[in-house]
Amino acid sequence: MAGDSRHPERAAVEALTDSFVAGLLEWIRIPSIGVDPAHHGDVRRSADWLAGRLREDGWPQVEVWDDGPALPAVFACWPSEDPQAPTVLVYGHHDVQPVDPVERWHHPPFEPVTSGDEVLGRGASDDKGQVAMHLLAVRAHLAATGRTSPSVTLKLFVEGEEESGSPHLRKLLEDHGNALGCDLVVFTDTSLHERDAPTVNTGQRGVLGGEIVFYGGTDDVHSGRAGGAIPNPATALAKLVAALHDDEGRVRLDGFYDDVREPTDREREDYASLPFDERVWLATSGGGAQATSGEPGYSTLERIWVRPTAEVNGLLSGYTGPGLKTIVPASATAKISFRLVPDQRPEKVEDQLRAFVAKHTPDGIRAEVTFRGTGVPPYAISPDHPANATVREAMELAFDRPVRFARAGGSGPAAVLQALLGVPLVYLGATLPDDRVHAPNERVVVPLLLKGAEAAAHLWRMLAGAGIAKRVTDESV
C-alpha cells in the first residue's frame, strides 16, 4: 500500500527508511551502559548524539540535562502552530544494559549489524530503536501533512538511567516540571504481543527488590564440634524461603493480596483471545523450563501480566567450592524480589516482608532486611480510556489488522511519570518479547519499527482532532 492516498504517512516512512536505519546503527555504536561508571562518558556521548540528531531534524528547542548526580537526559520541544492543540510528551531512555556474557554474542555488541530485516546490537530494541522510531514518526508526520510544525505540541524526554532503576527520575521531573508539562504521556519502552498479533499495552507491574540475611555466630565453625548444638542460619533461611509460598503458589505475606486490583472481564477476554503457544513460550521466554506453574485460576499470560509475585533471585551461604567443607556457616543470604500490580504499593510490601521475616526468625538468629531503593510502583490505565482508543485506531491503520489490549510483566517508571506530571500515560511501541533485551544478541525487527513510526505519525494527526485533548485529560486513569 505504499503511496496509497489513504496512508501518506506510510509512504513518508518508507521514503525515510534508509536514513532511519543508518542513524540507528550509528547510535547503537555508542556503548551507553548507564549501570557501569566506566561508561558514564559514553552515556554523555549518547545524549549529545541524540541532541544533534534532533537539531538536524528541525526541533527548535533541544537541551541536554546533565543535572548531577543524574546521568544526562535529553529534552526537546516542537510547539504546534495551533494554540489549541494538546501537548504530548514522549518518554524513552538511551542508556543500555551491560553485555555480559560477551562470549555468547555472535558479533561485537556495539558493532551493530543488519541481518535480513533485523538490526542486531545492544540497545537496538531497548530502547534506542523505539526512541529513533518516534523521531522517524515526527519526520513522517510533517512530510505526510505538509506541515512545518506538528499537529500537536510535541515534547521528548529521554533519560539516561532507566536501566539503573531511574534513581533520579523523580528529582528530574520535579526540577523540570514546567518544561515537561503536557496533556498526555506516550511511553515508548514497550512491546507487541507477537509480530502478527499487534497489541496496545495498558500497564506494567511494579517491582521491589530486597535482601534477607540471617546471622548466627561471628565465624563459620566446625560442624563436628558445634553442629546440632547451635542454630544453622542456612537451614533457618531455607525454612523461611520454603514458607514464602503456600502449596498452590500464593504468596504468604499477611495482607499481600488485600490491595490487588483484579483484571476486568474485558481484559481477560482480550488476553484469552491472543495467540499463545505454551511450549514455544517455555522454550523462549521461559528459559527452557519444563512446565508452567503459578497461582491457580489464572492463565500463564495473566500470571505474568496482572498477578503479583514473590521470587527468590539468589541464595548464598557457607562453602560452595569443590569438595566438602564440614561447617556451620555464620550467615545466610536470600535475595528476594516482588512484582506488584495495581493497587499495591512498594512501601506496604516492605512492611509485610519485615513482619514475615520477624515471624520466621528462630531464636539464636539475628535477621537483617534491606531493600534496593524504594521500588517501582505498578501502573495501569483502563483500555476504555479515550487516549487508548486513539492509540489503538492509529495502530490498526499502520498494521492493517485488529489490535487488542495487553499488559507487560516487567517494570518501568510509568507510574512515577504519571503521578508527578498528573496526566494519563499510554503506550506505543513496536518491539517483540523475544528481542533478547538484557541478553546476548539483542535484535529489533525493522519493519515493525516502521509500522510503529507510521502509527505514531497517525496518532499526532488524530490527537489534534476536535475535543480530543479535553476528552483525554478529563478521563480518570
Secondary structure, 3 states (H helix, E strand, C coil): CCCCCCCHHHHHHHHCHHHHHHHHHHHHCCCCECCCHHHHHHHHHHHHHHHHHHHHHCCCEEEEECCCCCCCEEEEEECCCCCCCCEEEEEEECCECCCCCHHHCCCCCCCCEEECCEEECCCCCCCHHHHHHHHHHHHHHHHHHCCCCCCCEEEEEEECCHHHCCCCHHHHHHHCHHHHCCCEEEECCCECCECCECEEEEEECEEEEEEEEEECCCCCEEHHHHCCCCCCHHHHHHHHHHCCECCCCCECCCCCCCCCCCCCHHHHHHHHHCCCCHHHHHHCCCCCCCCCCCCCCCCHHHHHHCCCEEEEEEEEECCCCCCCCCEECCEEEEEEEEEECCCCCHHHHHHHHHHHHHHCCCCCCEEEEEECCCCECCEECCCCCHHHHHHHHHHHHHHCCCCEEEEECCCCCHHHHHHHHCCCEEECCCECCCCCCCCCCCEEEHHHHHHHHHHHHHHHHHHCCCCHHHHHHHCCC
